[in-house]
Amino acid sequence: MTIRTITLAGGAALLLAGCQTYLPVDDAGHHTAAPPKSAAAPVSPNALPPAPVPLAALSDTCGATGLQYLVGKPKTEIPVPVNPGKRQVICTSCAMAPGTDPARMTILFDQGTGLVTQVMCK
């Protein structure tokens, strides 16, 4: 046997030894306790918690979720609003009007690229 083979065999034996579970035994060599239960017990699909809801969906008072597809697209693809008073389109480096209105949609775009960067209620 080569030194490499011996080293690999010894390393494998050490790895396997670390995976053993040691249980208490009595004087006759019999196990006196049940093995510990696995932490990863099977769970029925119905017991799983529901998927987390994005924060934007919880506070979507202006309908911004419906226009999230615009992020990364040119600002020229922003549809004409039915109620222009409830939507503002602003460049990311432009000044915003003070105050917030959760029913007003704000669409931000990068002035240099003309691409929409964010759609939110504000």
N, C-alpha and C positions, 0 to 999 in steps of 0.2 A: 504494500500500500504506500501511496505517496503521502507526503505531508499535507498536501492540499485535500486529498480524500479524507484523511483523518480529521482535519480541521472542519471540513464541511459536515461530516458525520457527527462530530462533537457539538457543533453549533446547532444542528437540527435536534439533537437529543436535548440540549438545554432549552430550546424553544418549546419542545413538546412537554418537557417537565414543568414549565411555567404554566401550562394550560390545565394541569391536573387539579381536581378538587379533592381536598383531604377531609375525610369524615372521621368522627370519633369512633374508636373501636374498643370492645371490651377485652378482658384478659384472654379470651379464646380466639380473638382476631375477627370477631363479627362486628359489622357496622351497627352502631347504636343510635344513629340519627338518620333521617331522610336527607337526601341531597337538597341543597338550597334550590328554591324555585327560580326559574330564569326571570330576569327583569323584563325581558321582551316577550311577555305572555301574549298569545294571540288575542286580537281584539276584533270584534265583529265590525263590519263596515258601518253599521247603524250607530255604533258607539263613538265614532270619530267626531270631533268638533267640526262645525261648518268652516268652510274656507273663510279667511279674513276678508272683510269688505274694505275696499280702498277708502281712505279718508275722503277723497274727492266725491265718492258716491254718497257718503253720508251727508255731506253738506252741499249737494248739487241743487241749490235753490234756483239756479238760473238756466239749467239745461246744458251745462258745459260738457257733461259726459258724452252727449250726442255729437259734439264737434271735436273730440280728442283725436280723431283721424287726421285733423289738420296739422298736428305737430310734425314738423319736418317738411311740410309742403310750402310752396310759395304763397304769400299773402293774397295773391290774385285769385286763389281758389276759395277764399272765404265767401260763403254765400251771403246774398243780400238779406238782411234781417227783416222780419215782419214788423217788429217794433224797434226802430233805430234808437230810441231813447233808452233801451234796456241793453245795449251792446256798445262797447267801445273797443277800438282797435288802436293799439299804441305800440310804438317801437320801444325796445328794452332800454334804450338810453334817453328816452324822452321823459319829460316831467309828467307825473300823473296828477289828476285833480285830487284834492284832499277829500277825505271821507270815504266811507264804504257803503255799498248797497248790495246785500247778498242776492238780490234779484237781478242785478246787472252783470252781464257776462263781459269779461275782459279778455281780449285776445292780444297777446304780446308777440311781436316779431322782431327779428334782428335787422337793424337798419342797413347793415353792410351787405347781408346776403338776401334779405327780403323773405327769409323763411320763418314760419310760425314756430315759436319756442314754447308757448304755454297757452292753455285755454283754462280759465278759472272764473269763479264767481267772486266779484269784488266790487 
